[in-house]
Amino acid sequence: MTNRFPLILDEATGRLKELPVGDFLDLTGSGIIAAASLEVNGEANIDKLTIGTQTIDPSGTAGASNNAPLATVAFTGDFNDLANLPNASFSGSYNDLSDTPVVPATTKDLNDVSILDAENNQALVWNDVANEYQPQDIVLDLDLSSTSIRDLFDVSYTLAPDNNSVLKYFADAWRPSKIQYTEIQNKPSAVSAFANDMGYVTQEDLESGIEITPTGDLTGSVFSDDSTLLVDGVNGTLSYTPSTSSDWTGTAPKTVGEALDRIAAALTALGQQA
């Protein structure tokens, strides 16, 4: 494609001709749109561009009125080509900033907190009259008079528990139940086991055949081989029922001494009869 020049009307001759060198193309009320490029003097750069009353002249003096050059950053797009760059020596520390807010050192530095010193176990409580938080003692007023243990989320039962019931945990909740013997842990293997710390005569001692000489008083009842009560250890009496009637029989003797006396009298009577 060859370069073309715009055609204009030569008012002197009334003919169309190309725009002569030195003439200007007046686009008042019109414009140029969708231009792929704009060249001046055959070069891709513009010596001077006038927009309204402002002229941009790259060869002019920076800051001159109506003769402001394009800044270097307009061509490079480099941040470092800007004028009046911020101080690059900023450390990034909050303490190097200016006009920083005041950070309270303690809660008493807050506007709505009392300056009074708190004591141990006190808490900040809002005071409507003083319009501030003040240190006060914590008073727990917990009323459980209308609360039942079944109100706990992990306690489950509907009917009243039986006497001597306890809460046992099963089926993912605490439930009233009785303690079964089979549930007792570490129970003795023999219920008759005991520590003979008093020196009682045991069945093993009796069956050993060793003569046993008690060193202390023996308390209790005495029975014969056929389980007949011989000495009543509760009432302190001897059981006596004579098989035949004789002069030496009578009521049951009250003491061992009386029984021996009865036996002696009986033997004496037998000897006299012989």
DRENFI-363716 format. One record per residue: residue number from 0; x, z, y of N, C-alpha, C in turn; residue in one letter. Coordinates in steps of 0.02 Angstrom, whole numbers. Layout:
// residues N
    i      nx      nz      ny     cax     caz     cay      cx      cz      cy  aa
  NUM       X       Z       Y       X       Z       Y       X       Z       Y   A
...
//
This chain:
// residues 274
    i      nx      nz      ny     cax     caz     cay      cx      cz      cy  aa
    0      43       0     -60       0       0       0      44       0      62   M
    1      28     -43     107      67     -47     170      37      -3     223   T
    2      80      17     269      56      58     325      12      15     371   N
    3     -41      44     398     -86       8     443     -95      49     507   R
    4    -106      13     560    -117      45     625    -191      39     643   F
    5    -218      89     677    -289      86     695    -303      29     745   P
    6    -361      -1     738    -382     -54     784    -419     -23     843   L
    7    -405     -51     903    -438     -27     963    -466     -87    1001   I
    8    -511     -73    1047    -540    -126    1089    -501    -130    1154   L
    9    -472    -190    1166    -437    -201    1229    -489    -220    1282   D
   10    -503    -173    1328    -556    -184    1377    -538    -241    1424   E
   11    -473    -253    1432    -453    -306    1479    -470    -375    1451   A
   12    -460    -385    1387    -472    -450    1356    -536    -452    1315   T
   13    -563    -393    1299    -623    -390    1259    -609    -405    1186   G
   14    -546    -396    1163    -529    -411    1094    -505    -348    1058   R
   15    -510    -350     990    -483    -296     948    -410    -309     935   L
   16    -372    -257     938    -300    -262     924    -275    -196     899   K
   17    -216    -196     870    -185    -134     845    -165     -91     904   E
   18    -162     -25     890    -144      23     943     -73      10     964   L
   19     -62      -7    1028       6     -22    1051      48      41    1053   P
   20     114      33    1050     160      89    1057     153     117    1127   V
   21     151     183    1133     144     215    1198      73     233    1215   G
   22      23     202    1179     -46     221    1191     -64     282    1147   D
   23    -119     313    1164    -143     372    1127    -211     357    1097   F
   24    -222     384    1038    -287     376    1004    -331     435    1024   L
   25    -383     420    1063    -428     472    1089    -483     485    1037   D
   26    -481     545    1008    -530     563     957    -578     617     983   L
   27    -593     613    1050    -638     662    1079    -706     658    1043   T
   28    -730     716    1020    -792     719     984    -786     699     912   G
   29    -727     680     890    -716     661     821    -658     701     793   S
   30    -638     688     732    -583     725     702    -554     688     643   G
   31    -500     716     617    -468     689     558    -477     740     502   I
   32    -506     719     447    -518     764     391    -488     735     328   I
   33    -476     779     279    -451     759     213    -388     718     218   A
   34    -345     734     267    -282     698     273    -232     725     223   A
   35    -202     683     183    -152     705     135     -89     728     169   A
   36     -70     698     225     -11     718     263     -18     694     334   S
   37      23     724     377      23     705     448      95     699     470   L
   38     116     639     489     185     627     509     188     607     582   E
   39     243     629     613     257     610     684     327     581     687   V
   40     333     521     717     397     487     722     426     472     653   N
   41     383     461     605     406     443     538     434     500     498   G
   42     428     561     522     454     620     486     397     666     466   E
   43     411     706     416     359     750     389     351     814     429   A
   44     388     821     483     380     881     524     351     861     591   N
   45     322     909     625     289     897     689     332     926     745   I
   46     349     884     795     388     908     851     348     955     895   D
   47     285     939     906     244     980     950     172     971     929   K
   48     135    1026     928      65    1025     908      26    1064     959   L
   49     -23    1031     991     -64    1064    1041    -134    1075    1013   T
   50    -155    1137    1014    -222    1156     991    -256    1191    1048   I
   51    -305    1158    1076    -338    1187    1134    -290    1190    1192   G
   52    -279    1252    1218    -232    1262    1273    -165    1288    1249   T
   53    -157    1296    1183     -96    1323    1155     -55    1268    1124   Q
   54      10    1268    1140      56    1219    1113     106    1254    1069   T
   55     113    1230    1007     162    1257     961     220    1208     959   I
   56     277    1230     984     337    1188     989     394    1222     952   D
   57     413    1199     892     467    1232     855     532    1236     894   P
   58     541    1191     942     604    1192     981     598    1235    1043   S
   59     540    1264    1055     532    1304    1115     561    1373    1108   G
   60     551    1414    1159     577    1483    1160     524    1530    1134   T
   61     545    1573    1090     498    1621    1061     468    1665    1115   A
   62     404    1671    1115     370    1714    1162     354    1680    1228   G
   63     377    1618    1238     363    1585    1302     290    1566    1305   A
   64     259    1574    1364     189    1559    1373     177    1485    1363   S
   65     126    1470    1322     106    1402    1307     163    1361    1278   N
   66     210    1396    1246     266    1359    1215     294    1401    1158   N
   67     248    1428    1116     268    1474    1063     292    1437    1002   A
   68     354    1448     979     378    1413     919     347    1443     856   P
   69     346    1405     803     325    1432     739     379    1479     712   L
   70     359    1537     691     408    1584     664     436    1558     599   A
   71     496    1581     583     529    1558     522     487    1573     460   T
   72     450    1631     461     411    1650     403     355    1600     389   V
   73     336    1560     442     284    1510     432     307    1455     385   A
   74     373    1448     381     400    1396     337     425    1424     271   F
   75     453    1486     273     483    1515     212     434    1556     171   T
   76     387    1590     206     342    1636     171     376    1698     145   G
   77     437    1712     169     477    1770     145     461    1830     189   D
   78     446    1887     156     430    1949     192     487    1970     238   F
   79     548    1960     216     606    1981     256     615    1940     319   N
   80     579    1883     326     584    1843     387     535    1867     440   D
   81     496    1920     426     452    1948     477     491    1987     528   L
   82     464    1991     588     495    2032     641     468    2102     637   A
   83     507    2151     661     486    2222     663     467    2248     594   N
   84     511    2234     545     499    2259     478     499    2335     478   L
   85     460    2368     434     462    2441     429     531    2465     406   P
   86     545    2527     422     610    2556     404     617    2557     328   N
   87     667    2522     304     677    2517     232     711    2579     203   A
   88     728    2627     245     762    2687     220     714    2742     198   S
   89     647    2728     197     598    2777     175     610    2795     102   F
   90     614    2860      88     632    2883      21     574    2880     -28   S
   91     513    2875      -2     454    2877     -46     431    2948     -58   G
   92     465    2998     -30     445    3068     -40     388    3086       8   S
   93     341    3126     -18     285    3149      23     309    3188      83   Y
   94     364    3225      75     389    3266     131     417    3224     188   N
   95     433    3160     176     459    3117     229     404    3084     269   D
   96     341    3095     250     285    3066     287     271    3108     349   L
   97     240    3078     398     220    3113     459     145    3122     459   S
   98     121    3171     498      49    3186     503      18    3199     435   D
   99      55    3234     391      28    3249     325     -21    3308     331   T
  100     -71    3311     286    -119    3367     287     -86    3432     266   P
  101    -114    3487     288     -88    3553     271    -117    3574     204   V
  102     -75    3585     154     -97    3606      87     -96    3682      84   V
  103    -153    3715      69    -154    3788      66    -107    3814      13   P
  104     -72    3868      30     -25    3898     -17     -61    3947     -64   A
  105    -114    3980     -40    -153    4027     -80    -227    4014     -67   T
  106    -269    4044    -109    -342    4036    -100    -365    4067     -34   T
  107    -329    4118      -9    -348    4150      54    -338    4104     114   K
  108    -300    4050     105    -290    4002     159    -349    3955     167   D
  109    -396    3955     118    -455    3914     123    -503    3943     174   L
  110    -540    3900     207    -584    3923     261    -642    3965     237   N
  111    -665    3954     175    -723    3991     151    -705    4046     101   D
  112    -644    4071     103    -621    4125      59    -597    4183     102   V
  113    -619    4244      85    -601    4303     122    -526    4316     118   S
  114    -499    4346     171    -427    4362     173    -413    4429     140   I
  115    -465    4464     115    -455    4528      82    -416    4519      17   L
  116    -373    4567       2    -335    4565     -60    -379    4586    -119   D
  117    -375    4550    -174    -414    4566    -233    -378    4617    -276   A
  118    -416    4654    -316    -389    4702    -363    -393    4673    -433   E
  119    -362    4708    -481    -362    4683    -550    -433    4676    -577   N
  120    -445    4621    -613    -508    4607    -647    -565    4591    -598   N
  121    -550    4579    -535    -601    4557    -488    -605    4481    -486   Q
  122    -662    4456    -462    -672    4384    -457    -701    4368    -388   A
  123    -693    4304    -368    -721    4282    -304    -795    4268    -312   L
  124    -836    4304    -272    -909    4298    -275    -934    4279    -206   V
  125    -981    4231    -203   -1006    4207    -139   -1050    4259    -105   W
  126   -1036    4271     -41   -1075    4318       0   -1112    4278      53   N
  127   -1179    4275      47   -1218    4236      95   -1214    4262     165   D
  128   -1209    4328     173   -1207    4358     239   -1142    4340     275   V
  129   -1085    4347     240   -1021    4331     270   -1005    4257     266   A
  130   -1045    4219     228   -1035    4147     220    -965    4132     195   N
  131    -944    4169     143    -878    4158     115    -875    4189      46   E
  132    -823    4170       8    -809    4200     -57    -769    4264     -46   Y
  133    -790    4318     -79    -756    4382     -72    -739    4411    -140   Q
  134    -682    4447    -146    -665    4479    -210    -711    4537    -225   P
  135    -741    4537    -284    -787    4590    -304    -778    4605    -378   Q
  136    -799    4665    -397    -798    4684    -468    -852    4645    -505   D
  137    -836    4628    -568    -884    4593    -610    -926    4645    -647   I
  138    -991    4644    -635   -1037    4690    -668   -1080    4650    -715   V
  139   -1073    4665    -780   -1112    4630    -830   -1175    4670    -847   L
  140   -1232    4643    -830   -1297    4675    -845   -1330    4633    -899   D
  141   -1313    4648    -960   -1337    4609   -1017   -1392    4647   -1053   L
  142   -1452    4623   -1049   -1509    4655   -1080   -1526    4619   -1145   D
  143   -1516    4655   -1201   -1530    4627   -1267   -1590    4660   -1299   L
  144   -1631    4695   -1259   -1687    4732   -1287   -1739    4686   -1319   S
  145   -1746    4626   -1295   -1795    4579   -1322   -1763    4525   -1365   S
  146   -1702    4537   -1386   -1665    4487   -1425   -1656    4511   -1497   T
  147   -1664    4466   -1544   -1656    4482   -1615   -1595    4447   -1642   S
  148   -1569    4473   -1697   -1510    4442   -1727   -1528    4373   -1754   I
  149   -1591    4361   -1769   -1611    4296   -1794   -1612    4244   -1738   R
  150   -1601    4265   -1675   -1596    4217   -1619   -1529    4181   -1619   D
  151   -1481    4207   -1658   -1417    4173   -1662   -1424    4107   -1700   L
  152   -1387    4057   -1679   -1397    3990   -1706   -1378    3986   -1780   F
  153   -1334    4030   -1805   -1312    4025   -1874   -1343    4079   -1918   D
  154   -1397    4111   -1896   -1434    4160   -1936   -1502    4130   -1951   V
  155   -1520    4129   -2015   -1582    4095   -2035   -1621    4138   -2084   S
  156   -1680    4160   -2063   -1728    4190   -2109   -1795    4194   -2074   Y
  157   -1847    4190   -2112   -1915    4191   -2084   -1951    4257   -2098   T
  158   -1945    4282   -2159   -1977    4346   -2177   -1931    4404   -2162   L
  159   -1961    4462   -2152   -1921    4522   -2139   -1879    4539   -2200   A
  160   -1816    4558   -2193   -1774    4573   -2251   -1795    4637   -2285   P
  161   -1780    4643   -2350   -1794    4704   -2388   -1746    4759   -2368   D
  162   -1765    4821   -2386   -1721    4878   -2374   -1655    4868   -2411   N
  163   -1601    4891   -2380   -1534    4887   -2408   -1508    4815   -2414   N
  164   -1540    4768   -2380   -1515    4700   -2379   -1458    4693   -2329   S
  165   -1417    4646   -2341   -1362    4631   -2296   -1363    4556   -2281   V
  166   -1329    4536   -2228   -1324    4466   -2212   -1265    4436   -2250   L
  167   -1281    4386   -2291   -1229    4350   -2328   -1230    4277   -2307   K
  168   -1171    4247   -2304   -1165    4178   -2281   -1170    4131   -2341   Y
  169   -1223    4092   -2344   -1228    4040   -2394   -1277    3988   -2368   F
  170   -1270    3927   -2394   -1312    3870   -2372   -1305    3859   -2297   A
  171   -1243    3865   -2272   -1226    3850   -2202   -1260    3897   -2152   D
  172   -1276    3958   -2172   -1307    4005   -2125   -1301    4076   -2153   A
  173   -1309    4125   -2108   -1311    4195   -2128   -1384    4211   -2148   W
  174   -1393    4237   -2209   -1460    4250   -2234   -1462    4320   -2265   R
  175   -1520    4356   -2260   -1526    4423   -2290   -1528    4418   -2367   P
  176   -1490    4461   -2399   -1487    4460   -2472   -1459    4526   -2497   S
  177   -1469    4540   -2560   -1441    4599   -2592   -1372    4582   -2622   K
  178   -1330    4633   -2627   -1264    4623   -2657   -1270    4632   -2732   I
  179   -1251    4582   -2769   -1253    4585   -2842   -1186    4612   -2868   Q
  180   -1191    4648   -2925   -1130    4676   -2954   -1080    4621   -2972   Y
  181   -1105    4564   -2993   -1060    4509   -3011   -1023    4481   -2950   T
  182   -1048    4495   -2890   -1016    4469   -2829    -960    4515   -2805   E
  183    -957    4576   -2833    -905    4624   -2811    -837    4601   -2836   I
  184    -790    4599   -2791    -722    4578   -2809    -678    4639   -2821   Q
  185    -628    4630   -2863    -578    4681   -2879    -611    4744   -2909   N
  186    -665    4736   -2945    -696    4794   -2977    -656    4813   -3039   K
  187    -657    4878   -3061    -616    4900   -3118    -641    4867   -3183   P
  188    -595    4855   -3226    -613    4825   -3291    -646    4874   -3338   S
  189    -633    4940   -3330    -665    4992   -3371    -694    5044   -3324   A
  190    -759    5055   -3330    -792    5102   -3283    -774    5174   -3298   V
  191    -747    5191   -3358    -731    5259   -3375    -659    5279   -3356   S
  192    -623    5234   -3327    -554    5250   -3310    -552    5299   -3252   A
  193    -508    5350   -3259    -500    5399   -3205    -430    5428   -3209   F
  194    -409    5458   -3155    -343    5491   -3152    -351    5564   -3171   A
  195    -321    5584   -3226    -327    5653   -3251    -279    5698   -3214   N
  196    -294    5710   -3151    -250    5752   -3110    -265    5826   -3117   D
  197    -317    5845   -3156    -334    5915   -3166    -316    5940   -3236   M
  198    -287    5897   -3278    -265    5917   -3345    -322    5928   -3394   G
  199    -377    5886   -3388    -432    5893   -3436    -408    5873   -3507   Y
  200    -440    5905   -3557    -427    5888   -3627    -463    5823   -3642   V
  201    -427    5774   -3664    -456    5708   -3677    -470    5699   -3751   T
  202    -507    5647   -3768    -521    5631   -3838    -456    5616   -3875   Q
  203    -410    5586   -3840    -345    5571   -3871    -309    5636   -3888   E
  204    -314    5686   -3845    -282    5751   -3860    -313    5784   -3921   D
  205    -380    5780   -3926    -413    5811   -3983    -397    5777   -4048   L
  206    -391    5711   -4047    -377    5674   -4108    -303    5674   -4128   E
  207    -260    5700   -4084    -189    5698   -4100    -169    5752   -4150   S
  208    -211    5805   -4159    -194    5860   -4205    -147    5910   -4176   G
  209    -126    5902   -4116     -81    5950   -4083    -122    6009   -4058   I
  210     -97    6068   -4070    -132    6128   -4047    -130    6130   -3971   E
  211    -189    6139   -3943    -196    6139   -3871    -211    6210   -3849   I
  212    -171    6236   -3804    -181    6303   -3778    -198    6299   -3704   T
  213    -262    6306   -3689    -281    6303   -3619    -248    6359   -3580   P
  214    -227    6343   -3519    -194    6393   -3477    -241    6420   -3424   T
  215    -301    6392   -3418    -348    6416   -3368    -415    6431   -3398   G
  216    -462    6447   -3357    -529    6462   -3380    -564    6397   -3401   D
  217    -604    6402   -3456    -644    6345   -3478    -716    6357   -3458   L
  218    -745    6308   -3425    -813    6315   -3399    -856    6261   -3431   T
  219    -915    6283   -3457    -961    6234   -3485    -995    6260   -3547   G
  220   -1037    6218   -3575   -1074    6237   -3635   -1034    6219   -3698   S
  221   -1050    6254   -3753   -1017    6242   -3817   -1069    6222   -3868   V
  222   -1054    6166   -3904   -1101    6140   -3955   -1066    6140   -4023   F
  223   -1106    6146   -4075   -1080    6142   -4143   -1075    6069   -4164   S
  224   -1050    6057   -4224   -1042    5988   -4248   -1109    5952   -4253   D
  225   -1163    5990   -4267   -1229    5957   -4271   -1264    5957   -4204   D
  226   -1226    5967   -4149   -1251    5965   -4080   -1296    6023   -4062   S
  227   -1293    6077   -4103   -1332    6137   -4086   -1298    6173   -4029   T
  228   -1336    6194   -3980   -1309    6229   -3921   -1290    6299   -3942   L
  229   -1225    6316   -3937   -1201    6382   -3954   -1194    6426   -3892   L
  230   -1167    6398   -3839   -1158    6435   -3776   -1188    6393   -3720   V
  231   -1235    6423   -3684   -1266    6388   -3628   -1224    6401   -3565   D
  232   -1185    6349   -3545   -1141    6358   -3488   -1177    6361   -3422   G
  233   -1240    6340   -3420   -1279    6342   -3357   -1309    6411   -3346   V
  234   -1343    6437   -3399   -1377    6501   -3393   -1333    6560   -3414   N
  235   -1274    6545   -3444   -1229    6600   -3465   -1256    6640   -3523   G
  236   -1292    6609   -3570   -1321    6644   -3627   -1298    6612   -3692   T
  237   -1307    6651   -3749   -1292    6625   -3816   -1358    6609   -3851   L
  238   -1360    6551   -3879   -1420    6533   -3916   -1420    6568   -3984   S
  239   -1472    6606   -4000   -1473    6645   -4062   -1544    6645   -4092   Y
  240   -1549    6623   -4153   -1613    6624   -4189   -1600    6649   -4260   T
  241   -1615    6713   -4277   -1600    6739   -4344   -1642    6703   -4397   P
  242   -1611    6691   -4454   -1646    6656   -4508   -1691    6704   -4548   S
  243   -1672    6769   -4551   -1714    6819   -4586   -1722    6880   -4542   T
  244   -1771    6918   -4555   -1784    6978   -4516   -1746    7037   -4547   S
  245   -1712    7074   -4507   -1676    7134   -4529   -1672    7183   -4472   S
  246   -1641    7241   -4487   -1637    7291   -4435   -1592    7270   -4377   D
  247   -1541    7227   -4391   -1493    7211   -4337   -1513    7150   -4298   W
  248   -1569    7117   -4319   -1590    7058   -4281   -1637    7078   -4226   T
  249   -1645    7038   -4179   -1689    7051   -4122   -1686    6992   -4074   G
  250   -1689    7008   -4013   -1685    6955   -3963   -1614    6927   -3962   T
  251   -1607    6868   -3937   -1541    6835   -3934   -1494    6876   -3891   A
  252   -1432    6884   -3914   -1383    6921   -3873   -1370    6886   -3807   P
  253   -1356    6925   -3756   -1346    6898   -3689   -1273    6880   -3676   K
  254   -1227    6913   -3712   -1157    6901   -3700   -1121    6893   -3766   T
  255   -1059    6869   -3762   -1019    6863   -3822   -1004    6931   -3852   V
  256    -992    6980   -3808    -978    7048   -3832   -1037    7076   -3870   G
  257   -1098    7063   -3845   -1157    7087   -3880   -1164    7052   -3947   E
  258   -1147    6989   -3950   -1152    6952   -4014   -1102    6979   -4065   A
  259   -1042    6994   -4040    -992    7022   -4085   -1014    7091   -4111   L
  260   -1044    7129   -4067   -1069    7194   -4089   -1123    7186   -4142   D
  261   -1165    7136   -4135   -1217    7123   -4184   -1185    7104   -4252   R
  262   -1133    7062   -4247   -1101    7040   -4309   -1066    7100   -4345   I
  263   -1033    7142   -4305   -1000    7201   -4334   -1051    7247   -4367   A
  264   -1107    7256   -4335   -1159    7299   -4363   -1186    7269   -4428   A
  265   -1191    7203   -4429   -1217    7170   -4490   -1167    7178   -4547   A
  266   -1103    7170   -4532   -1052    7179   -4585   -1051    7251   -4610   L
  267   -1059    7298   -4566   -1059    7368   -4587   -1119    7382   -4633   T
  268   -1175    7353   -4615   -1235    7362   -4657   -1226    7331   -4725   A
  269   -1195    7274   -4728   -1183    7241   -4792   -1135    7282   -4836   L
  270   -1084    7313   -4804   -1037    7352   -4841   -1069    7415   -4870   G
  271   -1113    7445   -4833   -1148    7504   -4858   -1195    7486   -4916   Q
  272   -1225    7428   -4911   -1271    7408   -4964   -1233    7391   -5029   Q
  273   -1170    7367   -5020   -1132    7350   -5078   -1111    7414   -5115   A
//
